[in-house]
Amino acid sequence: MIDFLFPPRCPGCGRPIPSSSVTGNPSSATGAARSCSRRSLCGRIASIPPAICPLCAASLPRTRYELNPDNPVALRLASLTPFHRAHSHFFYTPDSLLAALIHDFKYRFHPSTARYLGALMASDLAPHGYFADIDAILPIPIHWTRRLRRGYSQTRHLASGILSTLLTTSAVPTPAFPTSPASTPAVPIISDALRAIRPHRTQTALTPAGRLQNTRSIFRLDRRLLLDALPSPSDTPHLLLLDDVCTTGATVASAAEAVLDAIPGACLTILTLATPG
Protein backbone atom coordinates (compact mmCIF):
# COMPACT_ATOMS: atom_id res chain seq x y z
CA MET A 1 0.00 0.00 0.00
CA ILE A 2 2.80 2.42 0.88
CA ASP A 3 4.55 1.73 -2.45
CA PHE A 4 1.24 2.29 -4.23
CA LEU A 5 0.66 5.65 -2.54
CA PHE A 6 4.33 6.70 -2.51
CA PRO A 7 6.17 4.72 -5.19
CA PRO A 8 9.96 4.66 -4.85
CA ARG A 9 11.79 7.18 -6.99
CA CYS A 10 14.55 6.33 -9.43
CA PRO A 11 17.91 7.57 -8.10
CA GLY A 12 18.94 8.29 -11.68
CA CYS A 13 16.13 10.56 -12.88
CA GLY A 14 13.63 10.96 -10.04
CA ARG A 15 10.76 9.23 -11.86
CA PRO A 16 8.55 6.80 -9.94
CA ILE A 17 9.74 3.20 -10.37
CA PRO A 18 6.86 0.98 -11.57
CA SER A 19 7.27 -2.37 -9.83
CA SER A 20 6.40 -4.24 -13.03
CA SER A 21 8.50 -2.13 -15.38
CA VAL A 22 11.82 -3.92 -15.41
CA THR A 23 13.93 -4.45 -18.50
CA GLY A 24 17.48 -5.32 -19.38
CA ASN A 25 17.19 -4.56 -23.08
CA PRO A 26 19.43 -1.58 -23.92
CA SER A 27 18.22 -1.29 -27.51
CA SER A 28 14.81 0.18 -26.75
CA ALA A 29 14.75 2.78 -24.03
CA THR A 30 11.40 4.04 -25.30
CA GLY A 31 9.84 0.62 -25.17
CA ALA A 32 11.33 0.06 -21.74
CA ALA A 33 9.54 3.11 -20.41
CA ARG A 34 6.13 2.00 -21.66
CA SER A 35 5.09 -0.12 -18.71
CA CYS A 36 7.24 -3.00 -19.86
CA SER A 37 5.61 -3.75 -23.17
CA ARG A 38 8.24 -6.46 -23.78
CA ARG A 39 6.85 -8.95 -21.27
CA SER A 40 9.35 -11.65 -22.16
CA LEU A 41 12.19 -9.47 -20.87
CA CYS A 42 10.32 -8.15 -17.86
CA GLY A 43 9.28 -11.60 -16.72
CA ARG A 44 12.87 -12.68 -16.30
CA ILE A 45 13.50 -10.33 -13.40
CA ALA A 46 9.99 -9.38 -12.34
CA SER A 47 10.42 -11.09 -8.96
CA ILE A 48 13.30 -8.76 -8.02
CA PRO A 49 12.43 -5.21 -6.92
CA PRO A 50 13.78 -2.79 -9.55
CA ALA A 51 16.48 -0.44 -8.25
CA ILE A 52 16.03 2.10 -11.06
CA CYS A 53 13.41 2.97 -13.65
CA PRO A 54 13.27 1.14 -17.02
CA LEU A 55 14.62 4.12 -18.92
CA CYS A 56 17.71 4.41 -16.72
CA ALA A 57 18.18 0.62 -16.80
CA ALA A 58 18.15 0.70 -20.58
CA SER A 59 20.65 3.56 -20.68
CA LEU A 60 23.29 2.05 -18.38
CA PRO A 61 26.43 1.93 -20.57
CA ARG A 62 27.07 -1.63 -21.78
CA THR A 63 30.65 -2.50 -22.74
CA ARG A 64 29.62 -5.10 -25.38
CA TYR A 65 32.84 -6.88 -24.43
CA GLU A 66 31.07 -10.26 -24.56
CA LEU A 67 31.14 -9.91 -28.35
CA ASN A 68 34.91 -9.36 -28.43
CA PRO A 69 37.16 -12.12 -27.00
CA ASP A 70 40.12 -9.73 -27.09
CA ASN A 71 38.39 -6.99 -25.12
CA PRO A 72 40.37 -4.75 -22.75
CA VAL A 73 39.37 -6.68 -19.61
CA ALA A 74 40.41 -9.99 -21.16
CA LEU A 75 43.71 -8.50 -22.29
CA ARG A 76 44.31 -7.09 -18.80
CA LEU A 77 43.68 -10.47 -17.17
CA ALA A 78 45.63 -12.46 -19.77
CA SER A 79 48.93 -11.53 -18.13
CA LEU A 80 47.63 -12.56 -14.69
CA THR A 81 45.77 -15.86 -15.03
CA PRO A 82 44.57 -18.45 -17.56
CA PHE A 83 40.88 -18.34 -18.53
CA HIS A 84 38.50 -19.30 -21.31
CA ARG A 85 36.82 -15.90 -21.72
CA ALA A 86 36.47 -12.75 -19.63
CA HIS A 87 34.50 -9.55 -19.71
CA SER A 88 32.90 -6.82 -17.63
CA HIS A 89 29.36 -5.95 -18.58
CA PHE A 90 28.94 -2.26 -17.74
CA PHE A 91 31.13 0.84 -17.73
CA TYR A 92 31.10 3.12 -14.72
CA THR A 93 32.70 6.40 -13.71
CA PRO A 94 33.00 7.73 -10.14
CA ASP A 95 30.01 10.08 -10.50
CA SER A 96 27.78 7.76 -12.53
CA LEU A 97 24.47 6.19 -11.59
CA LEU A 98 26.03 2.72 -11.71
CA ALA A 99 28.78 3.79 -9.29
CA ALA A 100 26.08 4.98 -6.89
CA LEU A 101 24.24 1.65 -7.20
CA ILE A 102 27.45 -0.29 -6.56
CA HIS A 103 28.11 1.88 -3.51
CA ASP A 104 24.56 1.15 -2.32
CA PHE A 105 24.93 -2.62 -2.40
CA LYS A 106 28.46 -2.61 -0.98
CA TYR A 107 28.17 -0.03 1.78
CA ARG A 108 24.51 0.90 2.36
CA PHE A 109 22.92 -2.50 2.95
CA HIS A 110 21.02 -2.76 -0.33
CA PRO A 111 21.55 -6.42 -1.33
CA SER A 112 18.44 -6.30 -3.53
CA THR A 113 20.27 -3.79 -5.74
CA ALA A 114 22.98 -6.39 -6.36
CA ARG A 115 20.32 -8.98 -7.22
CA TYR A 116 18.64 -6.55 -9.59
CA LEU A 117 21.90 -5.69 -11.39
CA GLY A 118 22.84 -9.37 -11.65
CA ALA A 119 19.47 -10.10 -13.21
CA LEU A 120 19.75 -7.11 -15.53
CA MET A 121 23.19 -8.26 -16.68
CA ALA A 122 21.98 -11.82 -17.25
CA SER A 123 18.91 -10.64 -19.18
CA ASP A 124 21.32 -9.08 -21.68
CA LEU A 125 23.56 -12.15 -21.91
CA ALA A 126 21.31 -15.19 -21.55
CA PRO A 127 19.39 -14.79 -24.84
CA HIS A 128 22.71 -15.20 -26.65
CA GLY A 129 23.56 -18.45 -24.89
CA TYR A 130 26.30 -16.93 -22.74
CA PHE A 131 25.59 -19.26 -19.82
CA ALA A 132 24.68 -22.34 -21.84
CA ASP A 133 27.78 -24.42 -21.10
CA ILE A 134 28.46 -23.17 -17.55
CA ASP A 135 28.45 -25.93 -14.90
CA ALA A 136 28.31 -23.66 -11.85
CA ILE A 137 28.50 -20.04 -10.74
CA LEU A 138 31.32 -19.32 -8.29
CA PRO A 139 30.92 -15.91 -6.60
CA ILE A 140 34.21 -14.44 -5.40
CA PRO A 141 33.78 -14.12 -1.61
CA ILE A 142 34.78 -11.49 0.90
CA HIS A 143 36.46 -12.41 4.19
CA TRP A 144 34.10 -13.43 6.97
CA THR A 145 35.01 -10.36 9.06
CA ARG A 146 33.95 -8.03 6.25
CA ARG A 147 30.84 -10.11 5.60
CA LEU A 148 29.97 -9.82 9.29
CA ARG A 149 30.20 -6.03 9.09
CA ARG A 150 28.35 -5.81 5.77
CA GLY A 151 25.78 -8.45 6.58
CA TYR A 152 26.12 -10.35 3.30
CA SER A 153 28.38 -11.08 0.35
CA GLN A 154 27.42 -8.83 -2.56
CA THR A 155 28.66 -11.27 -5.20
CA ARG A 156 26.36 -13.95 -3.80
CA HIS A 157 23.45 -11.59 -4.45
CA LEU A 158 24.73 -10.80 -7.95
CA ALA A 159 24.77 -14.55 -8.58
CA SER A 160 21.25 -14.90 -7.21
CA GLY A 161 20.07 -12.27 -9.68
CA ILE A 162 21.73 -14.10 -12.56
CA LEU A 163 20.10 -17.35 -11.51
CA SER A 164 16.67 -15.73 -11.32
CA THR A 165 17.03 -14.83 -14.98
CA LEU A 166 18.33 -18.24 -16.03
CA LEU A 167 15.35 -19.94 -14.42
CA THR A 168 12.98 -18.23 -16.83
CA THR A 169 15.06 -17.45 -19.94
CA SER A 170 15.01 -19.29 -23.23
CA ALA A 171 18.24 -18.49 -25.03
CA VAL A 172 18.42 -18.23 -28.80
CA PRO A 173 21.76 -19.03 -30.49
CA THR A 174 23.38 -16.16 -32.37
CA PRO A 175 26.56 -15.83 -34.43
CA ALA A 176 28.30 -14.47 -31.34
CA PHE A 177 27.77 -17.80 -29.57
CA PRO A 178 27.26 -20.28 -32.45
CA THR A 179 27.48 -23.44 -30.34
CA SER A 180 24.79 -22.39 -27.89
CA PRO A 181 21.86 -24.78 -27.47
CA ALA A 182 18.30 -23.56 -27.78
CA SER A 183 17.82 -23.16 -24.04
CA THR A 184 19.88 -22.08 -21.06
CA PRO A 185 19.62 -24.44 -18.08
CA ALA A 186 19.72 -23.05 -14.57
CA VAL A 187 23.12 -23.61 -13.03
CA PRO A 188 23.95 -24.00 -9.34
CA ILE A 189 25.55 -21.26 -7.28
CA ILE A 190 28.40 -22.74 -5.22
CA SER A 191 29.14 -20.11 -2.63
CA ASP A 192 30.92 -22.04 0.12
CA ALA A 193 33.71 -23.82 -1.77
CA LEU A 194 35.82 -20.73 -2.47
CA ARG A 195 36.83 -18.91 0.71
CA ALA A 196 38.81 -15.79 1.53
CA ILE A 197 41.32 -17.15 4.04
CA ARG A 198 42.67 -13.80 5.20
CA PRO A 199 41.36 -10.24 5.15
CA HIS A 200 42.88 -7.60 2.92
CA ARG A 201 42.69 -3.84 3.02
CA THR A 202 40.44 -1.96 0.64
CA GLN A 203 41.84 -1.63 -2.86
CA THR A 204 40.57 1.86 -3.63
CA ALA A 205 43.71 3.88 -2.94
CA LEU A 206 46.29 1.27 -3.99
CA THR A 207 48.48 1.28 -7.08
CA PRO A 208 48.16 -1.65 -9.54
CA ALA A 209 51.28 -3.25 -8.03
CA GLY A 210 49.89 -2.67 -4.56
CA ARG A 211 46.61 -4.34 -5.50
CA LEU A 212 48.41 -7.44 -6.74
CA GLN A 213 50.41 -7.66 -3.52
CA ASN A 214 47.32 -6.99 -1.40
CA THR A 215 45.33 -9.86 -2.93
CA ARG A 216 48.08 -12.46 -3.30
CA SER A 217 47.09 -15.91 -1.98
CA ILE A 218 43.99 -14.67 -0.15
CA PHE A 219 41.65 -17.40 -1.45
CA ARG A 220 41.43 -21.15 -1.08
CA LEU A 221 39.14 -23.59 -2.89
CA ASP A 222 37.77 -26.76 -1.32
CA ARG A 223 38.07 -29.12 -4.29
CA ARG A 224 35.91 -31.91 -2.90
CA LEU A 225 33.15 -29.56 -1.81
CA LEU A 226 32.97 -27.95 -5.24
CA LEU A 227 33.08 -31.18 -7.22
CA ASP A 228 30.39 -32.73 -5.01
CA ALA A 229 28.14 -29.72 -5.64
CA LEU A 230 28.29 -29.96 -9.43
CA PRO A 231 25.15 -31.24 -11.16
CA SER A 232 27.27 -33.79 -13.06
CA PRO A 233 30.62 -35.26 -11.93
CA SER A 234 33.55 -33.66 -13.74
CA ASP A 235 37.24 -33.01 -13.19
CA THR A 236 37.12 -30.33 -15.89
CA PRO A 237 34.13 -28.18 -14.90
CA HIS A 238 33.33 -24.91 -16.69
CA LEU A 239 32.98 -22.39 -13.87
CA LEU A 240 31.68 -18.84 -14.01
CA LEU A 241 33.90 -16.80 -11.68
CA LEU A 242 31.84 -13.77 -10.67
CA ASP A 243 32.83 -10.44 -9.10
CA ASP A 244 31.38 -6.96 -8.88
CA VAL A 245 34.13 -4.70 -10.26
CA CYS A 246 37.29 -5.33 -12.28
CA THR A 247 39.86 -2.54 -12.12
CA THR A 248 43.34 -4.07 -12.32
CA GLY A 249 42.05 -7.64 -12.16
CA ALA A 250 44.09 -8.45 -9.04
CA THR A 251 41.23 -9.91 -6.97
CA VAL A 252 39.83 -11.95 -9.85
CA ALA A 253 43.29 -13.28 -10.72
CA SER A 254 43.92 -14.34 -7.12
CA ALA A 255 40.57 -16.18 -7.01
CA ALA A 256 41.27 -17.84 -10.37
CA GLU A 257 44.68 -18.96 -9.10
CA ALA A 258 43.03 -20.65 -6.10
CA VAL A 259 40.52 -22.44 -8.35
CA LEU A 260 43.15 -23.68 -10.80
CA ASP A 261 45.51 -24.77 -8.02
CA ALA A 262 42.76 -27.03 -6.68
CA ILE A 263 41.27 -28.10 -10.04
CA PRO A 264 43.92 -27.71 -12.77
CA GLY A 265 41.51 -28.93 -15.45
CA ALA A 266 38.83 -26.32 -14.70
CA CYS A 267 37.73 -23.98 -17.48
CA LEU A 268 37.06 -20.44 -16.24
CA THR A 269 34.74 -17.80 -17.61
CA ILE A 270 35.32 -14.56 -15.71
CA LEU A 271 32.43 -12.13 -15.46
CA THR A 272 32.28 -8.88 -13.52
CA LEU A 273 29.45 -6.43 -13.28
CA ALA A 274 31.47 -3.34 -14.13
CA THR A 275 34.80 -1.84 -15.11
CA PRO A 276 35.94 1.79 -15.15
CA GLY A 277 35.33 3.47 -18.47
Residue pairs with C-beta under 8 A, 6 or more apart in sequence:
3 19
7 16
7 17
7 18
7 19
8 16
8 17
9 15
9 16
9 17
10 16
10 17
10 52
10 53
10 56
11 51
11 52
11 97
11 100
11 101
12 52
12 53
12 56
12 97
13 53
13 55
13 56
15 53
15 55
16 53
17 50
17 51
17 52
17 53
18 35
18 36
18 50
18 53
18 54
19 49
19 50
20 35
20 36
20 42
20 46
21 32
21 33
21 35
21 36
21 42
21 50
21 53
21 54
22 36
22 41
22 42
22 45
22 46
22 48
22 50
22 54
22 57
22 116
22 120
23 31
23 32
23 36
23 38
23 41
23 42
23 54
23 57
23 58
23 123
24 41
24 44
24 45
24 57
24 119
24 120
24 121
24 122
24 123
24 124
24 165
25 31
25 32
25 38
25 41
25 58
25 123
25 124
26 58
26 59
26 60
26 62
26 124
27 58
28 38
28 58
29 54
29 55
29 58
29 59
31 37
31 38
32 38
32 54
32 55
32 57
32 58
33 53
33 54
33 55
33 58
36 42
36 54
41 123
43 168
44 119
44 122
44 123
44 126
44 164
44 165
44 168
44 169
45 116
45 119
45 120
45 123
45 161
45 164
45 165
47 164
48 112
48 115
48 116
48 119
48 161
48 164
49 112
49 116
50 57
50 116
51 101
51 104
51 110
51 112
51 113
51 116
51 117
52 97
52 101
56 97
57 120
60 90
60 97
60 98
60 120
61 90
61 91
61 92
61 96
61 98
61 277
62 89
62 90
62 91
62 124
63 71
63 73
63 87
63 88
63 89
63 90
63 91
63 275
63 277
65 71
65 72
65 73
65 74
65 87
65 88
65 89
66 87
66 89
66 125
66 128
66 130
66 176
67 176
68 87
69 85
71 86
71 87
72 275
73 86
73 87
73 88
73 246
73 249
73 272
73 275
74 83
74 85
74 86
74 87
76 246
76 248
76 249
77 83
77 86
77 246
77 249
77 252
77 253
77 270
80 212
80 249
80 250
80 252
80 253
80 256
81 252
81 253
81 256
81 257
81 260
81 268
82 256
82 260
82 268
83 241
83 256
83 268
83 269
83 270
84 238
84 267
84 268
84 269
85 269
85 270
86 252
86 269
86 270
86 271
87 270
87 271
87 272
88 245
88 246
88 271
88 272
88 273
88 274
88 275
89 121
89 124
89 125
89 271
89 272
89 273
89 274
90 98
90 121
90 273
90 274
90 275
91 98
91 274
91 275
91 276
91 277
92 98
92 99
92 102
92 245
92 274
92 275
92 276
92 277
93 99
93 276
93 277
98 274
101 113
101 117
102 244
102 245
102 273
102 274
104 110
104 113
105 111
105 113
105 114
105 117
105 154
105 157
105 244
106 150
106 154
106 244
107 150
109 150
109 151
111 151
111 152
111 154
111 157
112 157
114 154
114 155
114 157
114 158
114 161
114 244
115 157
115 158
115 160
115 161
115 164
116 161
117 158
117 161
117 273
118 157
118 158
118 159
118 160
118 161
118 162
118 164
118 165
118 273
119 161
119 162
119 164
119 165
120 161
121 158
121 161
121 162
121 271
121 273
122 131
122 161
122 162
122 164
122 165
122 166
122 169
123 165
123 169
125 131
126 165
126 166
126 169
126 171
126 184
127 169
127 170
127 171
127 172
127 174
128 171
128 172
128 173
128 174
128 176
128 177
128 180
129 171
129 172
129 173
129 174
129 177
129 179
129 180
129 181
129 184
130 171
130 177
130 180
131 162
131 166
131 171
131 184
131 187
131 240
132 171
132 177
132 179
132 180
132 181
132 183
132 184
132 185
133 179
133 180
133 238
134 187
134 238
134 239
134 240
134 269
135 187
135 230
135 231
135 232
135 234
135 237
135 238
135 239
136 187
136 188
136 189
136 190
136 226
136 229
136 230
136 231
136 237
136 239
136 240
137 159
137 162
137 163
137 187
137 188
137 189
137 190
137 239
137 240
137 242
138 190
138 191
138 193
138 194
138 226
138 239
138 240
138 241
138 242
138 259
139 153
139 155
139 156
139 158
139 159
139 189
139 191
139 194
139 242
139 243
140 155
140 194
140 219
140 241
140 242
140 243
140 251
140 252
140 255
141 147
141 153
141 155
141 156
141 191
141 194
141 195
141 196
141 219
142 150
142 153
142 154
142 155
142 196
143 196
143 198
143 199
143 200
143 218
144 196
145 199
146 199
147 153
153 191
154 244
155 242
155 243
155 244
156 189
156 191
158 242
158 244
158 273
159 189
159 191
159 242
160 189
162 242
163 186
163 187
163 189
166 184
166 185
166 186
166 187
167 186
169 184
170 182
170 183
170 184
171 180
171 181
171 182
171 183
171 184
172 182
173 179
173 180
173 181
173 182
174 180
187 231
187 240
188 229
188 230
188 231
190 225
190 226
190 229
190 230
192 222
192 225
193 221
193 222
193 225
193 226
193 229
194 219
194 220
194 221
194 222
194 226
194 255
194 258
194 259
195 219
195 220
195 221
195 222
196 218
196 219
197 218
197 219
197 220
198 218
200 214
200 215
200 218
201 214
203 211
203 214
203 215
203 247
203 250
203 251
206 214
208 248
208 250
211 247
211 248
211 250
211 251
212 248
212 250
212 253
214 250
215 250
215 251
215 253
215 254
216 254
217 254
217 257
218 254
219 254
219 255
219 257
219 258
220 258
220 262
221 258
221 259
221 261
221 262
221 263
222 262
223 262
223 263
226 237
226 262
226 263
227 233
227 234
227 235
227 237
227 263
230 237
235 263
235 265
236 265
236 266
236 267
237 263
237 266
237 267
238 266
238 267
238 268
238 269
239 259
239 266
239 267
239 268
239 269
240 269
240 271
241 252
241 255
241 256
241 259
241 268
241 269
241 270
241 271
242 271
242 272
243 251
243 252
243 255
243 270
243 271
243 272
243 273
244 272
244 273
244 274
245 272
245 273
245 274
245 275
246 252
246 270
246 272
246 274
246 275
247 275
247 276
252 270
252 272
256 268
256 270
259 266
259 268
260 266
260 268
